[in-house]
Amino acid sequence: MGNKEEVRMMRKTNMRIFPIYKRLAWDYLFFYTIDFLFLTQIKGISASDVMLKSTFYAFFSIILQIPANIIVEFLGRKNSIVLANILNCLYMVIIMMSGSLFDLIVAEFFGAIAFSIKNVAEPSLLNESIPPSRYKSQIYSRINVKGASGYYTLNAISKVIAGALFVVNGYLPIILSLVILIFVTILSIGFIEPIKKKKKSNATLMYKVEMKNVKDGFIFVLKSERLKALILCASLIYALLSILQTYHVSLQEDIGLSSFVIGIIAAIGSLVSAYASKGQAQFHNKFRNHSLFIISMILSITTIISGLFGIGAEMNSFLLVIVIGAFLMYTFGLGMFYTIIDKYLRNFSNEKIDTKIFAAYNLFRNVLRVVTGVLASFLLDKLTTVYCMIVIGVIFTIMYILMGKYMKTRVGLSPEEYSKEETRYDELKQVD
């Protein structure tokens, strides 16, 4: 009875804290949009180098993914989340002190290991904190969406404030971001570890066991046609989102918009993302198996539109409105994608495989992010932002069309069309 009471308390505590935590900790508040302006205007680092820093982040995420997964299994989900948030605090301190590309690379190393851990530990902690039932997927989605939409709303407010503070002093938004990260670290201590494991006295033995578990998990993912297709699709979308995070701000700066106006536009975009994340269930019900393909086409086509109409937007208000509209469509796709993909991936997992699936996704998406990020940085060094967006938009549109054909015969089939091995870890199979 005591053990049942502990489990009940764990579930209640974690499900209560998680949406509050995600609102503040999903990503850096008071930072994005302003980070590009801070590094280019205050620190004097080139736009192509700022684009390149995110590529190093992706590279580090690749080589750190398996170690991060082992850290989660070794320390547990809760302790790993606390560690990741401490590393994020260190990241922000280094950003404030940075003065060159090398400094940014060091910062991205700490940021990469922090988010590699968070991206495995956070969805797994929530997943294992929800009691098994046929409604677990809906409960997970509802809690996750509550946190995500709250983050987008707070992010909108923070971007307006950050844009105004940047005019006063470029360091103020970064300091505020650090303060939030410190609070988030304290908040994460309140989680309760959902998976109790017996401690192994031999650390080397535990490392070998966890390496075997990671290997087995990755082998399962590679054998699953459904998961491979889903992860490939999600990774391609993530790659474009990562590029556009820099490209859109660079375009708005090229057009001549002030930091305050850029902050206002970014804030409106965050509200659009919040709206999209709240409406993900209706979006999925309408487009079903085509949801990710629709999101991908929204992102790639609006990228082309941003480039084409951005050519004369500095001198033409009508073209400027179209460019801003395309940016808002990008934020809609962003908000929809991040809430849908977690739900899709967890539908195919249980506690035995969930961290491995999230780790495989994080690894593959960062491989693509490195490749596309190098290309995006190279283009930004040679061309103006508008032409970069046209080229990138065309490339990704072609890839998304090919991706849609690949997914058609692998994702969204009826249950009987999948093999027993394919659905071995599907949680819904294990709930009466």
PyMOL commands that set and color helices and strands:
alter all, ss='L'
color gray80, all
select helices_A, chain A and resi 2-25+34-42+47-75+77-97+101-129+136-168+172-188+203-223+225-255+259-278+280-310+317-346+354-382+385-408+415-417+427-430
alter helices_A, ss='H'
color red, helices_A
deselect
rebuild
show_as cartoon
